[in-house]
Amino acid sequence: MGPGDLAHVLRHLAMQERPPDLLVGLHVADDAAVWRLDDRRALVQTVDFFTPIVDDPYTYGAIAAANSLSDVYAMGGEPFLALAIAAFPADLPKEILAEIFRGGAEKAAEAGVVIAGGHTVTDDEPKYGLCVTGMVDPAHVWTKIGARPGDLAFLTKPLGTGVITTALKKEQARPEHVDAAVEWMLRLNRDAARLLARFPQVRACTDITGFGLLGHGYEMAVASGVCLEIEAAAVPFMDGALDYAAADLLPGGAERNQQYLEEVDGSGEPRVRVDAGVPAPRAALLFDPQTSGGLLFAAPADSAGEIEAAFRDAGVPLWQIGRVVAGHGVQVR
């Protein structure tokens, strides 16, 4: 479902009165719900699932689990418990479903998470994911609110999973490009999140998934009341992604994201503005829906050197891709 349709169907739920212990819910577009237990503990809860994006069932299960866990990390939390959600055609061998479950369970175990149960239904197409519960200090919850003019914007994974997996489905992807994309999707956001937890000056954070870099960047910008300036040339892409985008192998979600984000919002301005000089394949990939994408966060410029050094010393990827300025929405330079 595209972002415009989603906003439409959720509008009535978002208007419900918010209990005081619901720190993060539908009143703002964020990555997970947060419920305060006491002054030092809050639960973080999220759910995500999707259809296969790779051929191997074990790998599919592991990617789906990493993707589901990501929202807890994006809120500054540590996941510890999960329930599995699966839909499966009745005529497919049960061994395939067992491999999907095994992949998900082993990826969850890597994160220190126990899958304690779940629910399955019969469906025409396989679907798998997790409902994840984590814990966070309520005083240190990361949300999309809080980016300020003068901050710098950082990204922890390159873009390209949507276009590469689409090229795979159309049998036009090179194996080495698929293998590299799978490695990125299997990478937990745990290490990046734990590094960021050392820096209380980090103001806003989200992970990049179905709405693409520009969609999730717009959510951060509008929630914070600022403009996010993205330097197109600074955004990292996976090997092969630009070539596949130039060959028009983008998934349908990229087009839906672009249509929504180029529309005018309540401010009277387009949600996203892309400079005419940005090459078309590079611009298109900024709308590309990601699976198990990286963290996008904003931090004060005077902390950038320390944060970059911490990531470099730990061997965790990090790219500075833009800045926060006064204004509205997202501007791609």
RAHU-V45835 format. One line per field, one symbol per residue. psi: psi as a letter, one per 30 degrees, with the letter a starting at -180 (. if undefined). A space follows every 10 residues. Layout:
BEGIN
psi = ???
END
This chain:
BEGIN
psi = kleeeeeeff eeefflkkkf fjekbffkja flkkkkeaff kkkkklkkll lkflekeeee eeeeeeeefe eeefggljkf klkkkkkkkf gkkfeeeeee eeeeeeeeee fgkkjgaakl lklfkkkkak jkklklkffh kkafkfkkkf llklkfkllf eeeefeeeeg hgkkeeeeee eeeeefkkge eeeeeeffjf fkekklljbf fleeeeeeee eeefhakjjk jeffkkklkf eeeeefghgk lfeeeeeeee fflkaffglk ekkkkffkke eeeefffkkk khaakklklk effeeeeeee eeefgkkkkk falklkakbk kj.
END
